[in-house]
Amino acid sequence: MKNATKYLALAGALSALLFSQANATINFAFNTVHTGGTPGGSAPWATMTITNIVGGVQITLTNSATNPTGQFIGELELLFNTLPTGSDFTGDPFVSSMGLGSHTDAGLTFNVEVDFVNAPPSARLLPGNSSTFTLFGVSESDFAGQNDSAMVHIQSIPSGGSSKVIAPEPGSLIAIGTGLASLLGLRRRRK
């Protein structure tokens, strides 16, 4: 009976962890240069959240307020395990177009391409600004979640040209792995 109670407690804790992570927002910090020069300011140069909503996910991309004036985000690339069925960026002043389908950029494969306004300069996704849009037919659990699953193009960097910056594996995916490992270790230690 005592072992059954322990297993029920362990199963409950594991279920709570999985449920809380399944409903959590995934947070990203774009802080690793993939190609090009190093952006001005300190890393992370951009942040992003993916949050489940009814029928899809809401994505918010923010250009860091500590970036130099004029440094802007020109493009966002994402990789989902399932191709989104549609998108909505109406009401967002920064998105100019969105493409859904497999493509390669800087040697990496993606299936969502978000292009941001480039002109006039005052309409760009500049430091401190955020863009919010929706993808349909996917959830946050469909996001591939590897180190090369999200990339931003940062333009007008101090050294000239642009930089393609990736976000290492998001914190919530690491938390799931750490939590599961801890629970399994606890179970083994009690045997």
Short mmCIF file of the C-alpha atoms (twelve columns), coordinates in Angstrom:
data_MODEL
# 
_entry.id   MODEL 
# 
loop_
_atom_site.group_PDB 
_atom_site.id 
_atom_site.type_symbol 
_atom_site.label_atom_id 
_atom_site.label_alt_id 
_atom_site.label_comp_id 
_atom_site.label_asym_id 
_atom_site.label_seq_id 
_atom_site.Cartn_x 
_atom_site.Cartn_y 
_atom_site.Cartn_z 
_atom_site.pdbx_PDB_model_num 
ATOM 1   C CA . MET A 1   0.000  0.000  0.000   1 
ATOM 2   C CA . LYS A 2   2.845  2.358  0.867   1 
ATOM 3   C CA . ASN A 3   4.481  1.811  -2.561  1 
ATOM 4   C CA . ALA A 4   1.155  2.392  -4.321  1 
ATOM 5   C CA . THR A 5   0.812  5.734  -2.536  1 
ATOM 6   C CA . LYS A 6   4.334  6.706  -3.592  1 
ATOM 7   C CA . TYR A 7   3.619  5.796  -7.207  1 
ATOM 8   C CA . LEU A 8   0.354  7.753  -7.159  1 
ATOM 9   C CA . ALA A 9   2.179  10.802 -5.762  1 
ATOM 10  C CA . LEU A 10  4.900  10.466 -8.402  1 
ATOM 11  C CA . ALA A 11  2.310  10.085 -11.173 1 
ATOM 12  C CA . GLY A 12  0.430  13.125 -9.862  1 
ATOM 13  C CA . ALA A 13  3.581  15.247 -9.780  1 
ATOM 14  C CA . LEU A 14  4.527  14.135 -13.291 1 
ATOM 15  C CA . SER A 15  1.016  14.885 -14.575 1 
ATOM 16  C CA . ALA A 16  1.069  18.329 -12.962 1 
ATOM 17  C CA . LEU A 17  4.445  19.081 -14.531 1 
ATOM 18  C CA . LEU A 18  3.320  17.974 -17.985 1 
ATOM 19  C CA . PHE A 19  -0.003 19.814 -17.711 1 
ATOM 20  C CA . SER A 20  1.638  23.051 -16.574 1 
ATOM 21  C CA . GLN A 21  4.231  22.857 -19.354 1 
ATOM 22  C CA . ALA A 22  1.602  22.019 -21.991 1 
ATOM 23  C CA . ASN A 23  -0.301 25.203 -21.139 1 
ATOM 24  C CA . ALA A 24  2.746  27.432 -20.632 1 
ATOM 25  C CA . THR A 25  4.134  30.034 -22.964 1 
ATOM 26  C CA . ILE A 26  7.408  29.172 -24.688 1 
ATOM 27  C CA . ASN A 27  9.950  31.999 -24.346 1 
ATOM 28  C CA . PHE A 28  12.892 32.546 -26.683 1 
ATOM 29  C CA . ALA A 29  15.975 34.752 -26.475 1 
ATOM 30  C CA . PHE A 30  17.701 35.434 -29.800 1 
ATOM 31  C CA . ASN A 31  21.303 35.620 -28.631 1 
ATOM 32  C CA . THR A 32  23.427 33.480 -30.974 1 
ATOM 33  C CA . VAL A 33  24.779 34.836 -34.282 1 
ATOM 34  C CA . HIS A 34  24.352 32.216 -37.036 1 
ATOM 35  C CA . THR A 35  25.737 34.258 -39.948 1 
ATOM 36  C CA . GLY A 36  26.762 37.872 -40.533 1 
ATOM 37  C CA . GLY A 37  28.103 40.476 -38.150 1 
ATOM 38  C CA . THR A 38  27.272 40.879 -34.490 1 
ATOM 39  C CA . PRO A 39  24.312 43.207 -33.862 1 
ATOM 40  C CA . GLY A 40  24.819 46.306 -31.726 1 
ATOM 41  C CA . GLY A 41  23.680 46.311 -28.133 1 
ATOM 42  C CA . SER A 42  23.854 43.348 -25.800 1 
ATOM 43  C CA . ALA A 43  22.303 39.928 -26.324 1 
ATOM 44  C CA . PRO A 44  19.550 38.959 -26.494 1 
ATOM 45  C CA . TRP A 45  18.856 41.224 -29.457 1 
ATOM 46  C CA . ALA A 46  15.251 40.007 -29.724 1 
ATOM 47  C CA . THR A 47  12.819 37.909 -27.703 1 
ATOM 48  C CA . MET A 48  9.780  35.885 -28.737 1 
ATOM 49  C CA . THR A 49  6.895  34.101 -27.056 1 
ATOM 50  C CA . ILE A 50  4.642  31.401 -28.493 1 
ATOM 51  C CA . THR A 51  1.350  30.996 -26.615 1 
ATOM 52  C CA . ASN A 52  -1.467 28.553 -27.308 1 
ATOM 53  C CA . ILE A 53  -4.803 30.124 -28.244 1 
ATOM 54  C CA . VAL A 54  -7.999 28.563 -29.567 1 
ATOM 55  C CA . GLY A 55  -7.196 27.102 -32.991 1 
ATOM 56  C CA . GLY A 56  -3.491 27.955 -33.036 1 
ATOM 57  C CA . VAL A 57  -0.740 30.017 -31.454 1 
ATOM 58  C CA . GLN A 58  -0.133 33.692 -30.866 1 
ATOM 59  C CA . ILE A 59  3.442  34.814 -31.459 1 
ATOM 60  C CA . THR A 60  4.964  38.043 -30.160 1 
ATOM 61  C CA . LEU A 61  8.401  39.110 -31.373 1 
ATOM 62  C CA . THR A 62  10.137 42.039 -29.638 1 
ATOM 63  C CA . ASN A 63  13.186 43.968 -30.823 1 
ATOM 64  C CA . SER A 64  15.246 44.632 -27.679 1 
ATOM 65  C CA . ALA A 65  14.932 48.191 -26.400 1 
ATOM 66  C CA . THR A 66  18.696 48.213 -25.700 1 
ATOM 67  C CA . ASN A 67  19.576 47.793 -29.402 1 
ATOM 68  C CA . PRO A 68  21.043 50.842 -31.168 1 
ATOM 69  C CA . THR A 69  18.631 53.289 -32.785 1 
ATOM 70  C CA . GLY A 70  17.820 52.203 -36.346 1 
ATOM 71  C CA . GLN A 71  18.723 48.518 -35.907 1 
ATOM 72  C CA . PHE A 72  15.586 46.671 -37.041 1 
ATOM 73  C CA . ILE A 73  14.210 43.170 -37.588 1 
ATOM 74  C CA . GLY A 74  13.527 42.447 -41.252 1 
ATOM 75  C CA . GLU A 75  12.464 38.806 -41.123 1 
ATOM 76  C CA . LEU A 76  11.550 35.916 -38.806 1 
ATOM 77  C CA . GLU A 77  11.924 32.238 -39.729 1 
ATOM 78  C CA . LEU A 78  10.246 29.418 -37.764 1 
ATOM 79  C CA . LEU A 79  10.088 25.628 -37.965 1 
ATOM 80  C CA . PHE A 80  7.031  23.691 -36.801 1 
ATOM 81  C CA . ASN A 81  6.734  19.881 -36.948 1 
ATOM 82  C CA . THR A 82  3.339  20.431 -38.609 1 
ATOM 83  C CA . LEU A 83  2.765  23.031 -41.311 1 
ATOM 84  C CA . PRO A 84  0.440  25.788 -40.038 1 
ATOM 85  C CA . THR A 85  -2.867 25.925 -41.946 1 
ATOM 86  C CA . GLY A 86  -3.076 29.718 -42.032 1 
ATOM 87  C CA . SER A 87  -2.059 33.007 -40.481 1 
ATOM 88  C CA . ASP A 88  -3.483 36.335 -39.381 1 
ATOM 89  C CA . PHE A 89  -1.436 39.496 -39.039 1 
ATOM 90  C CA . THR A 90  -4.218 42.037 -39.539 1 
ATOM 91  C CA . GLY A 91  -3.860 44.833 -37.045 1 
ATOM 92  C CA . ASP A 92  -0.100 44.369 -36.719 1 
ATOM 93  C CA . PRO A 93  1.658  47.378 -38.268 1 
ATOM 94  C CA . PHE A 94  5.009  45.629 -38.748 1 
ATOM 95  C CA . VAL A 95  4.246  42.422 -40.719 1 
ATOM 96  C CA . SER A 96  4.222  42.978 -44.482 1 
ATOM 97  C CA . SER A 97  3.721  39.350 -45.594 1 
ATOM 98  C CA . MET A 98  3.825  35.780 -44.350 1 
ATOM 99  C CA . GLY A 99  4.738  32.600 -46.227 1 
ATOM 100 C CA . LEU A 100 3.893  29.054 -45.170 1 
ATOM 101 C CA . GLY A 101 5.848  26.195 -46.745 1 
ATOM 102 C CA . SER A 102 9.273  24.598 -46.630 1 
ATOM 103 C CA . HIS A 103 12.228 26.828 -47.494 1 
ATOM 104 C CA . THR A 104 15.922 27.141 -46.657 1 
ATOM 105 C CA . ASP A 105 17.692 30.197 -45.268 1 
ATOM 106 C CA . ALA A 106 21.379 30.309 -44.275 1 
ATOM 107 C CA . GLY A 107 21.544 26.510 -44.563 1 
ATOM 108 C CA . LEU A 108 18.636 25.936 -42.158 1 
ATOM 109 C CA . THR A 109 15.156 24.636 -43.023 1 
ATOM 110 C CA . PHE A 110 11.990 26.457 -41.945 1 
ATOM 111 C CA . ASN A 111 8.281  26.375 -42.836 1 
ATOM 112 C CA . VAL A 112 7.143  29.842 -41.703 1 
ATOM 113 C CA . GLU A 113 8.613  33.072 -43.084 1 
ATOM 114 C CA . VAL A 114 7.466  36.409 -41.702 1 
ATOM 115 C CA . ASP A 115 8.574  39.525 -43.580 1 
ATOM 116 C CA . PHE A 116 8.480  42.851 -41.776 1 
ATOM 117 C CA . VAL A 117 8.050  46.348 -43.199 1 
ATOM 118 C CA . ASN A 118 11.333 47.843 -44.464 1 
ATOM 119 C CA . ALA A 119 10.196 51.279 -45.594 1 
ATOM 120 C CA . PRO A 120 9.728  53.962 -44.561 1 
ATOM 121 C CA . PRO A 121 12.328 53.626 -41.772 1 
ATOM 122 C CA . SER A 122 9.852  54.872 -39.156 1 
ATOM 123 C CA . ALA A 123 7.545  51.878 -39.930 1 
ATOM 124 C CA . ARG A 124 10.209 49.247 -39.215 1 
ATOM 125 C CA . LEU A 125 10.270 46.837 -36.246 1 
ATOM 126 C CA . LEU A 126 12.709 49.087 -34.360 1 
ATOM 127 C CA . PRO A 127 14.206 48.696 -30.856 1 
ATOM 128 C CA . GLY A 128 11.500 48.508 -28.186 1 
ATOM 129 C CA . ASN A 129 8.728  47.595 -30.660 1 
ATOM 130 C CA . SER A 130 6.785  44.318 -30.702 1 
ATOM 131 C CA . SER A 131 4.931  42.483 -33.452 1 
ATOM 132 C CA . THR A 132 2.070  40.094 -32.640 1 
ATOM 133 C CA . PHE A 133 0.420  37.691 -35.086 1 
ATOM 134 C CA . THR A 134 -1.359 34.321 -35.172 1 
ATOM 135 C CA . LEU A 135 -0.643 30.983 -36.819 1 
ATOM 136 C CA . PHE A 136 -3.511 28.485 -37.158 1 
ATOM 137 C CA . GLY A 137 -3.518 24.680 -37.087 1 
ATOM 138 C CA . VAL A 138 -0.527 24.336 -34.744 1 
ATOM 139 C CA . SER A 139 0.125  24.469 -31.014 1 
ATOM 140 C CA . GLU A 140 3.232  25.348 -29.065 1 
ATOM 141 C CA . SER A 141 3.963  21.609 -28.783 1 
ATOM 142 C CA . ASP A 142 4.246  21.492 -32.611 1 
ATOM 143 C CA . PHE A 143 7.185  23.899 -32.541 1 
ATOM 144 C CA . ALA A 144 10.325 21.928 -33.460 1 
ATOM 145 C CA . GLY A 145 12.212 23.389 -30.473 1 
ATOM 146 C CA . GLN A 146 15.772 22.772 -31.621 1 
ATOM 147 C CA . ASN A 147 18.575 25.339 -31.565 1 
ATOM 148 C CA . ASP A 148 17.938 26.150 -35.225 1 
ATOM 149 C CA . SER A 149 14.126 26.335 -35.206 1 
ATOM 150 C CA . ALA A 150 13.838 30.131 -34.948 1 
ATOM 151 C CA . MET A 151 15.921 32.828 -36.634 1 
ATOM 152 C CA . VAL A 152 15.621 36.598 -37.029 1 
ATOM 153 C CA . HIS A 153 17.294 38.827 -39.607 1 
ATOM 154 C CA . ILE A 154 18.601 41.929 -37.877 1 
ATOM 155 C CA . GLN A 155 19.315 44.789 -40.284 1 
ATOM 156 C CA . SER A 156 21.354 48.003 -40.028 1 
ATOM 157 C CA . ILE A 157 23.835 46.581 -37.553 1 
ATOM 158 C CA . PRO A 158 26.742 48.898 -36.598 1 
ATOM 159 C CA . SER A 159 29.328 47.013 -38.697 1 
ATOM 160 C CA . GLY A 160 27.070 47.340 -41.737 1 
ATOM 161 C CA . GLY A 161 24.902 44.738 -43.411 1 
ATOM 162 C CA . SER A 162 22.812 42.286 -41.462 1 
ATOM 163 C CA . SER A 163 22.978 39.404 -39.036 1 
ATOM 164 C CA . LYS A 164 20.999 36.166 -38.822 1 
ATOM 165 C CA . VAL A 165 20.498 35.320 -35.160 1 
ATOM 166 C CA . ILE A 166 19.090 32.077 -33.760 1 
ATOM 167 C CA . ALA A 167 17.514 31.285 -30.407 1 
ATOM 168 C CA . PRO A 168 18.880 28.300 -28.479 1 
ATOM 169 C CA . GLU A 169 16.373 25.725 -27.270 1 
ATOM 170 C CA . PRO A 170 13.633 27.557 -25.347 1 
ATOM 171 C CA . GLY A 171 13.601 27.472 -21.565 1 
ATOM 172 C CA . SER A 172 10.262 25.690 -21.183 1 
ATOM 173 C CA . LEU A 173 11.475 22.685 -23.202 1 
ATOM 174 C CA . ILE A 174 14.578 22.500 -21.025 1 
ATOM 175 C CA . ALA A 175 12.346 22.679 -17.934 1 
ATOM 176 C CA . ILE A 176 10.307 19.691 -19.115 1 
ATOM 177 C CA . GLY A 177 13.469 17.619 -19.563 1 
ATOM 178 C CA . THR A 178 14.895 18.703 -16.218 1 
ATOM 179 C CA . GLY A 179 11.616 18.025 -14.414 1 
ATOM 180 C CA . LEU A 180 11.232 14.570 -15.938 1 
ATOM 181 C CA . ALA A 181 14.844 13.674 -15.139 1 
ATOM 182 C CA . SER A 182 14.373 14.814 -11.530 1 
ATOM 183 C CA . LEU A 183 11.201 12.764 -11.080 1 
ATOM 184 C CA . LEU A 184 12.776 9.666  -12.591 1 
ATOM 185 C CA . GLY A 185 15.850 10.120 -10.367 1 
ATOM 186 C CA . LEU A 186 13.606 10.448 -7.326  1 
ATOM 187 C CA . ARG A 187 11.792 7.266  -8.268  1 
ATOM 188 C CA . ARG A 188 15.058 5.316  -8.716  1 
ATOM 189 C CA . ARG A 189 16.485 6.615  -5.443  1 
ATOM 190 C CA . ARG A 190 13.407 5.390  -3.513  1 
ATOM 191 C CA . LYS A 191 13.610 1.820  -4.901  1 
# 
